[in-house]
């Protein structure tokens, strides 16, 4: 069916179907400032103005917009062909105040602000916060966006505003400079590297030369606008999914409804026969190559306990099958036709229970590599010490013990994990993905798809928030498998539900402190015993708990230190990297423990901590025991 709409003042005919969201239709029309974040109307990243009213385009059918007026960020300051155009006061204010961080939610924030300022030209801070509340932002904390809206409102009222925190530069505003996309765009004398036609000749010399930087290039201790601020403020295509390739297929992932089960059989024949389906992959037709999904320094920390598609699922949301089809709707329909015969197994969700005799064995496969004790669900047993803690406890006037627990938390970046793969003109597999670790993805994916690294190119555009959750290879191998099998470009994206069940999160940890204290407040010994829950797979299970142990025992000085950590498998979604990488768990427990000690011995908590803080020049003795430092 066809609908007639006005988009940013232009009358357009859009082809759609009865069930297509307006979000999908707009993005297909090239309006990439409208972002996908949740498909349920919760995040607000897809917001547009419909007849002047802010609406979530992911929950509005395209056909409901027939005959109506739509505004997106692209229309906030329209450009003429071949011209960069001016900035709207809102766009300028968002740049000047540093309100744009990842930029994924910024288009919706500016549209929400535009809607507010048209109704209320002189809003209060509370009114601005209320207007922005429907657009979730994981980066800014809303402080700078609120400042930006208030600043833009003053400009629109014709008032004088103070100099901006992020001062305009010639590159940012006066010429509306944006990093060129191709060498051909570099004009002679362009500050980004253009040449005036002369040949550069470098003369080699043994004489040291001190290069004095021009004052305008010195940026340390100066507030600077982001180098790509203009592009982000205009909603230009910069994120992984902001492209459409000819012949694109769409992938969809079938995940486990069980926490622990063996797949006795999969019948995908009905899905394969569905018109528009080009591939259905399961453990039956996918190479079994062990890997670890965490994007960490090479050599990869063990264990290697994952394969692309397995005949056993170990948590709700684990991979079962993947489909590539002509449309997302066909791919989802194909998933519903796949018949899976599960043998449901007992599940264990508590890490301490998982290590007890008789607990269900989560990794019983014989080809997993470097699991410490698979029969006990023990991924790692980590230990480090310095001095004699037992002697330290004996010498203490007081000994305090405390147990502290942290729970599993999802990074919840507004941009979901998304990946597009295709073969380029040089017969290389191109992986365009929302990752924080492109080089690790390239290394990890190569053996899984059976290609040498030199034939794989990973492209990492700007990401819409990561917070550690994209320090992982999650969708890339599945998307690549589908491209290898079909020879076509393939796009895959996690749903918001899959972000919680199939992506990564923060490691839950149990931390038990025992600390000896003298009457003068100094520490004789500290012991930290930890149990870390690494979920169904061991990715980051060595490094995150190690950071917890290090940070949990090196902030305060004690005569003796001891750390012991058991890292256990459970039938829960797998944790991974998250901001702080193990430090927040430990510092929460440590600081609370120190405050409890201070209260018990009658000290002011700040003075007690100040007395025992490590000082400049103190040796971090536990670092060497953990293999860090010299």
C-alpha positions as CSV (number, residue, x, y, z in Angstrom):
1,X,0.0,0.0,0.0
2,X,1.1,3.6,-0.5
3,X,0.6,6.5,1.9
4,X,1.0,10.2,1.2
5,X,2.8,12.2,3.9
6,X,4.5,15.5,4.3
7,X,8.1,14.9,5.7
8,X,10.0,18.1,6.7
9,X,7.8,20.1,4.3
10,X,8.2,17.7,1.3
11,X,5.3,15.7,0.0
12,X,6.3,12.1,-0.2
13,X,4.7,8.8,-1.3
14,X,5.9,5.9,0.9
15,X,5.3,2.3,0.1
16,X,4.4,0.3,3.3
17,X,2.2,-2.6,4.5
18,X,-0.6,-2.8,6.9
19,X,1.6,-3.8,9.9
20,X,4.7,-1.8,9.3
21,X,5.7,0.7,12.0
22,X,6.2,4.3,11.0
23,X,9.8,4.0,12.3
24,X,10.7,1.4,9.7
25,X,9.1,3.3,6.9
26,X,10.9,6.5,7.8
27,X,14.3,4.8,8.1
28,X,13.8,3.0,4.8
29,X,13.2,6.5,3.3
30,X,16.6,7.5,4.5
31,X,15.6,9.5,7.6
32,X,18.3,7.9,9.8
33,X,18.0,10.4,12.6
34,X,14.9,8.4,13.7
35,X,16.5,5.7,15.9
36,X,15.4,2.3,17.0
37,X,15.9,1.4,20.6
38,X,13.1,-0.7,22.0
39,X,10.1,-1.3,19.6
40,X,7.8,-0.9,22.6
41,X,7.6,2.9,23.0
42,X,9.7,2.9,26.2
43,X,13.0,4.6,25.2
44,X,11.8,7.5,23.0
45,X,14.7,7.3,20.6
46,X,12.3,7.0,17.7
47,X,10.4,10.1,18.5
48,X,9.1,12.4,15.6
49,X,6.7,15.3,15.4
50,X,3.4,14.2,13.9
51,X,1.3,17.3,13.2
52,X,3.4,19.1,15.8
53,X,2.9,16.5,18.5
54,X,5.8,14.3,19.8
55,X,5.0,10.6,19.2
56,X,7.0,7.4,19.3
57,X,7.2,6.1,15.7
58,X,8.0,2.5,16.7
59,X,4.4,2.1,18.1
60,X,2.6,4.0,15.4
61,X,1.7,2.2,12.2
62,X,2.9,3.9,9.0
63,X,-0.6,3.9,7.6
64,X,-1.8,5.9,10.6
65,X,0.4,8.8,9.3
66,X,-1.3,8.9,5.9
67,X,-2.1,12.5,5.0
68,X,-0.3,13.9,8.0
69,X,2.7,16.1,8.6
70,X,5.9,14.5,9.9
71,X,9.0,16.4,11.2
72,X,12.3,14.8,11.9
73,X,15.7,16.2,13.0
74,X,16.7,16.5,9.3
75,X,14.1,19.2,8.9
76,X,15.1,21.3,11.9
77,X,17.6,23.3,9.8
78,X,16.9,22.2,6.2
79,X,19.9,22.2,3.8
80,X,19.9,23.0,0.1
81,X,21.5,20.5,-2.2
82,X,25.3,20.9,-2.1
83,X,25.2,23.2,0.9
84,X,25.9,22.5,4.5
85,X,23.4,24.9,5.8
86,X,22.9,26.7,9.1
87,X,22.2,25.3,12.5
88,X,19.0,25.7,14.4
89,X,19.5,27.4,17.9
90,X,18.7,24.0,19.5
91,X,21.4,22.3,17.5
92,X,23.9,25.0,18.2
93,X,23.1,25.0,21.9
94,X,23.5,21.2,22.1
95,X,26.9,21.5,20.6
96,X,27.9,24.6,22.7
97,X,27.0,23.0,26.0
98,X,28.4,19.6,25.3
99,X,25.0,18.0,25.5
100,X,25.8,15.4,22.8
101,X,27.7,12.4,24.0
102,X,27.1,9.2,22.0
103,X,24.4,11.2,20.1
104,X,22.0,8.3,19.6
105,X,19.1,9.9,21.6
106,X,20.0,13.5,20.7
107,X,17.7,13.8,17.7
108,X,14.7,12.8,19.8
109,X,15.8,15.1,22.6
110,X,15.9,18.1,20.2
111,X,12.5,17.3,18.8
112,X,11.1,17.0,22.3
113,X,12.6,20.4,23.1
114,X,11.2,21.9,19.8
115,X,7.8,20.7,20.7
116,X,8.1,22.2,24.2
117,X,9.4,25.6,23.0
118,X,6.6,26.0,20.5
119,X,4.1,25.6,23.4
120,X,6.2,27.4,26.0
121,X,8.9,29.8,24.8
122,X,10.1,30.5,28.3
123,X,10.1,27.2,30.1
124,X,11.3,26.5,33.7
125,X,14.0,23.9,34.3
126,X,11.3,21.5,35.6
127,X,9.3,21.9,32.4
128,X,12.4,21.1,30.3
129,X,13.1,18.0,32.4
130,X,9.5,16.9,32.0
131,X,9.7,17.4,28.2
132,X,12.9,15.4,28.0
133,X,11.8,12.6,30.4
134,X,10.3,10.6,27.6
135,X,13.6,10.2,25.8
136,X,15.9,7.9,27.7
137,X,19.5,8.9,27.8
138,X,22.2,6.7,29.3
139,X,25.2,9.0,28.7
140,X,24.5,12.5,29.9
141,X,22.4,12.4,33.1
142,X,20.3,15.1,31.4
143,X,22.3,17.9,33.0
144,X,23.8,19.3,29.8
145,X,20.7,18.6,27.6
146,X,18.6,20.7,30.1
147,X,21.2,23.5,29.9
148,X,21.1,23.3,26.1
149,X,17.3,23.6,25.9
150,X,17.3,26.6,28.3
151,X,20.1,28.3,26.3
152,X,18.3,27.7,23.0
153,X,15.0,29.1,24.5
154,X,16.8,32.3,25.5
155,X,18.3,32.7,22.0
156,X,14.9,32.1,20.4
157,X,13.5,34.8,22.6
158,X,16.2,37.2,21.3
159,X,18.0,37.4,24.6
160,X,21.7,37.7,25.1
161,X,23.3,34.5,26.4
162,X,26.7,34.0,28.1
163,X,29.7,32.6,26.2
164,X,29.3,28.9,25.6
165,X,31.1,26.3,27.8
166,X,32.2,24.7,24.5
167,X,33.4,27.7,22.6
168,X,32.8,27.7,18.8
169,X,35.8,27.1,16.6
170,X,36.3,27.9,12.9
171,X,36.0,24.2,12.2
172,X,32.8,23.7,14.2
173,X,30.6,26.7,13.4
174,X,31.9,29.4,11.1
175,X,32.4,26.9,8.3
176,X,30.2,24.2,9.7
177,X,33.1,21.9,9.3
178,X,32.4,18.2,9.2
179,X,35.1,15.5,8.7
180,X,35.1,14.7,5.0
181,X,34.0,11.3,3.9
182,X,36.4,11.0,0.9
183,X,39.8,12.4,-0.1
184,X,38.1,14.2,-3.0
185,X,36.2,16.4,-0.4
186,X,39.5,17.8,0.9
187,X,39.9,21.3,-0.6
188,X,43.4,22.9,-0.9
189,X,44.3,24.4,2.4
190,X,41.7,22.4,4.3
191,X,42.7,22.0,7.9
192,X,42.0,18.3,7.8
193,X,44.8,17.6,5.4
194,X,44.1,19.1,2.0
195,X,47.1,20.2,-0.1
196,X,47.7,23.3,-2.2
197,X,49.2,21.4,-5.0
198,X,52.8,21.5,-3.9
199,X,54.7,18.3,-3.1
200,X,55.6,17.6,0.5
201,X,59.3,16.7,0.9
202,X,60.5,15.5,4.3
203,X,64.2,16.0,4.9
204,X,65.8,13.5,7.3
205,X,68.1,15.0,9.8
206,X,69.9,14.0,13.0
207,X,69.3,17.4,14.5
208,X,66.5,17.2,17.1
209,X,63.7,19.6,16.2
210,X,61.2,21.0,18.8
211,X,57.9,21.5,17.1
212,X,55.9,24.3,18.8
213,X,52.2,23.8,18.4
214,X,50.1,26.9,17.3
215,X,48.0,28.2,20.2
216,X,44.8,27.3,18.5
217,X,45.7,23.6,18.5
218,X,46.3,23.3,22.2
219,X,43.3,21.7,23.7
220,X,44.5,20.3,27.1
221,X,42.5,21.9,29.9
222,X,40.1,23.6,27.4
223,X,36.5,22.8,26.8
224,X,36.2,21.7,23.1
225,X,33.2,20.9,21.0
226,X,33.2,17.3,19.7
227,X,34.9,16.9,16.4
228,X,31.8,15.3,14.9
229,X,29.3,17.5,16.9
230,X,27.7,19.0,13.8
231,X,27.1,15.7,12.1
232,X,25.5,14.4,15.3
233,X,23.5,17.5,15.8
234,X,22.1,17.2,12.3
235,X,21.3,13.5,12.7
236,X,23.5,12.5,9.8
237,X,24.0,8.7,9.2
238,X,26.9,7.6,11.5
239,X,25.7,4.5,13.3
240,X,25.9,0.9,12.3
241,X,22.4,0.5,11.1
242,X,22.3,3.8,9.2
243,X,22.7,2.2,5.8
244,X,20.8,-0.1,3.4
245,X,22.6,-2.4,1.0
246,X,21.1,-3.8,-2.2
247,X,19.9,-7.4,-1.8
248,X,20.0,-7.2,2.0
249,X,18.6,-10.2,3.9
250,X,17.4,-9.9,7.5
251,X,18.4,-12.2,10.2
252,X,16.4,-13.3,13.2
253,X,17.5,-15.4,16.2
254,X,15.6,-18.2,17.9
255,X,16.5,-18.4,21.6
256,X,16.0,-20.9,24.4
257,X,12.8,-20.7,26.5
258,X,14.6,-22.9,29.1
259,X,17.4,-22.2,31.5
260,X,19.1,-25.6,30.9
261,X,18.2,-28.1,28.2
262,X,19.7,-30.5,25.7
263,X,18.4,-30.2,22.1
264,X,17.6,-33.7,21.0
265,X,16.5,-32.7,17.6
266,X,15.6,-29.6,15.5
267,X,13.3,-29.8,12.5
268,X,13.7,-26.7,10.3
269,X,12.2,-28.1,7.1
270,X,9.0,-26.0,7.3
271,X,11.0,-22.8,7.9
272,X,13.3,-23.6,5.0
273,X,10.3,-24.0,2.7
274,X,8.8,-20.7,3.6
275,X,8.9,-18.3,0.6
276,X,11.5,-15.7,1.2
277,X,13.7,-17.7,3.5
278,X,17.3,-18.1,2.3
279,X,19.0,-19.9,5.2
280,X,18.3,-21.6,8.5
281,X,21.3,-22.5,10.6
282,X,21.4,-24.8,13.6
283,X,24.0,-26.9,15.4
284,X,23.4,-29.5,12.6
285,X,24.8,-27.4,9.8
286,X,27.2,-25.0,11.5
287,X,30.9,-25.7,12.2
288,X,31.7,-26.5,15.8
289,X,34.6,-24.3,16.8
290,X,35.3,-23.5,20.4
291,X,35.8,-19.8,21.3
292,X,35.5,-17.2,24.0
293,X,33.4,-14.2,23.1
294,X,35.0,-11.5,25.3
295,X,36.9,-8.8,23.6
296,X,40.1,-9.0,25.6
297,X,43.8,-8.8,25.0
298,X,45.5,-11.6,23.0
299,X,46.2,-14.3,24.1
300,X,42.5,-14.7,24.9
301,X,41.9,-15.5,28.6
302,X,40.2,-18.9,29.0
303,X,37.9,-20.8,29.0
304,X,36.9,-21.5,25.5
305,X,33.5,-22.8,26.2
306,X,31.2,-21.4,23.4
307,X,30.3,-22.4,19.9
308,X,28.2,-20.5,17.4
309,X,25.3,-22.9,17.7
310,X,25.2,-25.8,20.1
311,X,23.0,-28.8,20.9
312,X,22.7,-27.7,24.5
313,X,21.3,-24.4,25.9
314,X,22.6,-23.2,29.2
315,X,20.4,-20.1,30.0
316,X,17.1,-18.5,29.0
317,X,17.9,-16.6,25.8
318,X,20.7,-18.9,24.7
319,X,21.1,-19.4,20.9
320,X,19.2,-22.1,19.2
321,X,18.9,-21.3,15.5
322,X,19.2,-18.3,13.1
323,X,17.3,-17.5,10.0
324,X,18.0,-15.1,7.0
325,X,15.1,-14.0,4.9
326,X,13.9,-11.3,2.5
327,X,12.2,-9.3,5.3
328,X,12.3,-9.3,9.1
329,X,8.6,-10.4,9.1
330,X,9.4,-13.5,7.0
331,X,12.4,-14.3,9.2
332,X,10.3,-14.1,12.4
333,X,7.6,-16.2,10.8
334,X,10.3,-18.8,9.9
335,X,11.4,-18.9,13.6
336,X,7.9,-19.9,14.6
337,X,8.0,-22.9,12.2
338,X,11.2,-24.4,13.7
339,X,10.4,-27.4,15.9
340,X,12.8,-28.0,18.7
341,X,12.8,-31.2,20.8
342,X,14.2,-30.2,24.2
343,X,15.2,-32.5,27.1
344,X,14.8,-30.1,29.9
345,X,17.5,-30.4,32.5
346,X,17.7,-29.3,36.1
347,X,19.0,-25.7,36.4
348,X,21.1,-24.0,39.1
349,X,20.9,-20.3,39.6
350,X,23.0,-19.8,42.8
351,X,26.8,-19.8,42.3
352,X,27.5,-21.4,45.7
353,X,24.9,-24.1,45.1
354,X,26.4,-24.7,41.6
355,X,29.7,-25.8,43.1
356,X,28.1,-28.3,45.6
357,X,28.3,-32.1,44.9
358,X,25.3,-33.3,42.9
359,X,24.6,-29.9,41.2
360,X,23.7,-30.0,37.5
361,X,26.8,-29.9,35.4
362,X,26.5,-27.0,33.0
363,X,29.5,-27.7,30.8
364,X,29.7,-31.4,30.2
365,X,31.0,-31.1,26.6
366,X,34.4,-32.8,26.1
367,X,35.8,-30.2,23.8
368,X,35.6,-27.2,26.1
369,X,39.1,-25.8,26.8
370,X,40.6,-24.7,30.1
371,X,37.7,-24.9,32.5
372,X,39.2,-25.2,36.0
373,X,36.8,-28.0,37.2
374,X,33.8,-28.5,34.9
375,X,32.4,-31.2,37.1
376,X,32.1,-28.7,39.9
377,X,30.9,-25.8,37.6
378,X,34.1,-24.1,38.7
379,X,35.4,-21.8,36.0
380,X,38.4,-20.4,37.9
381,X,39.9,-20.6,41.3
382,X,41.9,-17.4,41.9
383,X,44.3,-16.6,44.8
384,X,46.8,-14.0,45.9
385,X,48.3,-13.0,49.2
386,X,51.0,-10.9,50.9
387,X,52.2,-11.5,54.4
388,X,50.6,-13.6,57.1
389,X,46.9,-12.7,57.6
390,X,46.4,-15.2,60.4
391,X,49.2,-13.6,62.4
392,X,47.7,-10.2,61.6
393,X,44.3,-11.3,62.9
394,X,46.0,-12.6,66.1
395,X,47.8,-9.3,66.6
396,X,44.6,-7.2,66.1
397,X,42.6,-5.6,68.9
398,X,39.4,-6.1,66.9
399,X,38.4,-8.4,64.1
400,X,35.4,-7.6,62.0
401,X,33.7,-9.7,59.4
402,X,31.0,-8.7,56.8
403,X,29.3,-10.2,53.8
404,X,28.2,-8.1,50.8
405,X,26.4,-9.0,47.6
406,X,25.9,-7.2,44.3
407,X,23.3,-8.2,41.7
408,X,23.2,-8.6,37.9
409,X,22.7,-5.3,36.1
410,X,22.3,-4.7,32.3
411,X,24.1,-1.9,30.5
412,X,20.9,-0.9,28.7
413,X,22.6,1.1,26.0
414,X,19.9,2.8,23.9
415,X,21.3,1.4,20.6
416,X,20.8,-2.4,20.6
417,X,23.5,-4.7,19.3
418,X,23.3,-4.6,15.5
419,X,25.5,-6.0,12.8
420,X,25.6,-6.0,9.0
421,X,27.8,-8.3,7.0
422,X,28.6,-8.6,3.2
423,X,31.2,-9.6,0.7
424,X,33.1,-6.6,-0.7
425,X,34.6,-6.2,-4.2
426,X,37.9,-7.8,-3.0
427,X,36.1,-10.9,-1.8
428,X,36.6,-9.9,1.9
429,X,34.0,-10.4,4.5
430,X,33.0,-7.0,5.8
431,X,31.5,-6.9,9.3
432,X,29.9,-3.6,10.2
433,X,29.0,-3.8,13.9
434,X,28.2,-1.8,17.0
435,X,31.2,-3.0,18.9
436,X,33.8,-1.5,21.2
437,X,36.4,-4.0,20.2
438,X,36.7,-4.2,16.4
439,X,40.1,-5.8,16.3
440,X,39.1,-8.5,18.8
441,X,35.9,-9.2,16.8
442,X,38.1,-9.7,13.7
443,X,40.4,-12.1,15.5
444,X,37.7,-14.1,17.2
445,X,35.4,-14.4,14.2
446,X,38.0,-15.7,11.7
447,X,38.2,-19.4,12.8
448,X,34.5,-19.5,13.3
449,X,33.7,-18.8,9.7
450,X,36.8,-20.5,8.4
451,X,38.5,-17.4,6.9
452,X,42.0,-16.0,7.4
453,X,42.1,-12.8,9.3
454,X,43.3,-10.9,6.2
455,X,40.0,-11.7,4.5
456,X,37.9,-10.1,7.2
457,X,37.4,-6.4,7.6
458,X,35.5,-5.1,10.7
459,X,34.0,-1.6,10.5
460,X,33.1,0.1,13.8
461,X,31.0,3.2,13.3
462,X,30.0,5.4,16.2
463,X,28.1,3.4,18.8
464,X,24.9,4.5,20.6
465,X,26.3,3.7,24.1
466,X,28.3,0.7,25.1
467,X,29.4,0.9,28.7
468,X,31.3,-2.4,28.3
469,X,28.4,-4.3,27.0
470,X,29.8,-4.1,23.4
471,X,33.2,-5.3,24.5
472,X,32.0,-8.7,23.2
473,X,31.3,-10.6,20.0
474,X,27.6,-11.4,20.2
475,X,25.9,-11.2,16.9
476,X,28.8,-10.9,14.5
477,X,29.5,-14.6,14.0
478,X,25.9,-15.5,13.3
479,X,25.5,-12.7,10.9
480,X,28.7,-13.7,9.1
481,X,27.7,-17.3,8.9
482,X,24.5,-16.3,7.1
483,X,26.4,-14.1,4.6
484,X,28.9,-16.9,4.0
485,X,26.0,-19.4,3.3
486,X,23.8,-17.1,1.2
487,X,26.4,-14.8,-0.4
488,X,24.1,-11.9,0.4
489,X,24.4,-8.9,2.8
490,X,22.7,-9.8,6.1
491,X,21.5,-7.5,8.9
492,X,20.9,-8.7,12.5
493,X,19.8,-6.8,15.6
494,X,18.9,-7.8,19.1
495,X,15.4,-7.0,20.3
496,X,15.3,-5.2,23.6
497,X,14.2,-8.4,25.3
498,X,17.2,-10.2,23.8
499,X,19.5,-7.4,25.1
500,X,18.5,-8.5,28.6
501,X,18.5,-12.3,28.0
502,X,21.1,-12.8,25.4
503,X,23.6,-9.9,25.7
504,X,25.9,-9.2,28.7
505,X,25.5,-7.6,32.1
506,X,27.5,-6.9,35.3
507,X,28.9,-9.8,37.3
508,X,27.0,-10.6,40.5
509,X,29.5,-11.1,43.3
510,X,29.5,-12.3,46.9
511,X,32.2,-10.6,48.9
512,X,33.2,-11.7,52.5
513,X,35.6,-9.4,54.3
514,X,37.6,-10.1,57.4
515,X,39.7,-7.2,58.8
516,X,42.0,-6.9,61.8
517,X,42.2,-3.4,63.4
518,X,44.4,-2.0,66.2
519,X,43.1,0.4,68.8
520,X,44.9,3.2,67.0
521,X,42.8,2.5,64.0
522,X,45.4,1.0,61.7
523,X,44.8,-2.3,59.9
524,X,46.7,-5.4,60.7
525,X,45.2,-7.7,58.0
526,X,42.5,-7.8,55.4
527,X,41.1,-11.0,53.8
528,X,38.6,-11.0,50.9
529,X,36.9,-14.2,49.9
530,X,34.8,-13.9,46.8
531,X,32.3,-15.9,44.8
532,X,31.7,-14.6,41.3
533,X,28.8,-15.7,39.2
534,X,29.8,-15.7,35.5
535,X,26.5,-17.2,34.3
536,X,26.4,-19.8,31.5
537,X,29.7,-19.0,29.9
538,X,33.2,-17.9,31.2
539,X,33.8,-14.8,29.1
540,X,35.4,-12.1,31.3
541,X,35.2,-14.6,34.2
542,X,38.9,-14.4,34.9
543,X,39.5,-10.7,34.4
544,X,36.5,-9.0,36.0
545,X,36.8,-10.8,39.4
546,X,40.5,-10.2,39.4
547,X,39.9,-6.5,39.1
548,X,37.4,-6.8,42.0
549,X,40.0,-8.5,44.1
550,X,42.7,-6.0,43.3
551,X,40.5,-2.9,43.9
552,X,38.9,-4.5,47.0
553,X,42.2,-5.0,48.7
554,X,44.5,-2.2,47.6
555,X,42.6,1.0,48.4
556,X,43.6,0.8,52.1
557,X,46.9,-0.3,53.6
558,X,47.1,-3.4,55.8
559,X,50.2,-5.3,57.0
560,X,48.9,-8.5,55.4
561,X,46.5,-9.2,52.6
562,X,44.8,-12.3,51.3
563,X,42.4,-12.8,48.3
564,X,40.6,-16.0,47.3
565,X,38.0,-16.1,44.6
566,X,35.8,-18.9,43.2
567,X,34.2,-18.2,39.8
568,X,31.2,-20.4,39.1
569,X,29.0,-21.2,36.2
570,X,25.2,-20.8,36.7
571,X,22.2,-21.2,34.3
572,X,21.8,-17.4,34.1
573,X,22.5,-15.0,31.2
574,X,26.2,-14.4,30.9
575,X,27.8,-11.3,32.5
576,X,30.7,-9.5,30.8
577,X,32.3,-6.1,30.8
578,X,30.6,-3.2,32.4
579,X,31.9,0.3,33.4
580,X,34.4,-0.1,36.2
581,X,35.0,-3.8,35.1
582,X,34.7,-5.4,38.6
583,X,35.8,-2.3,40.6
584,X,32.2,-1.0,41.5
585,X,31.3,-4.4,43.1
586,X,34.4,-4.4,45.3
587,X,34.4,-0.7,46.2
588,X,30.7,-0.9,47.3
589,X,31.6,-3.8,49.6
590,X,34.9,-2.3,50.8
591,X,33.6,1.2,51.6
592,X,30.6,-0.2,53.4
593,X,32.8,-2.5,55.4
594,X,35.1,0.3,56.4
595,X,32.2,2.5,57.5
596,X,30.8,-0.4,59.6
597,X,34.2,-0.8,61.3
598,X,34.5,2.9,62.0
599,X,31.1,3.0,63.6
600,X,31.9,0.0,65.7
601,X,35.1,1.4,67.1
602,X,33.7,5.0,67.5
603,X,35.6,6.7,64.8
604,X,34.4,9.2,62.2
605,X,34.2,7.2,59.0
606,X,36.0,9.8,56.9
607,X,38.9,10.1,59.5
608,X,39.1,6.3,59.7
609,X,39.4,6.0,55.9
610,X,41.8,8.9,55.7
611,X,44.1,7.2,58.2
612,X,44.2,4.0,56.3
613,X,44.2,5.2,52.7
614,X,47.2,4.1,50.6
615,X,49.5,7.1,50.3
616,X,51.7,8.3,47.4
617,X,54.8,6.1,47.4
618,X,53.1,3.1,49.1
619,X,53.7,-0.2,47.1
620,X,50.7,-2.0,45.9
621,X,52.1,-5.3,47.1
622,X,49.1,-7.4,46.0
623,X,49.5,-6.3,42.4
624,X,52.7,-8.3,42.0
625,X,51.1,-11.3,43.6
626,X,48.3,-11.0,41.0
627,X,50.7,-10.9,38.1
628,X,50.5,-7.1,37.7
629,X,53.3,-4.6,38.1
630,X,57.0,-5.2,38.9
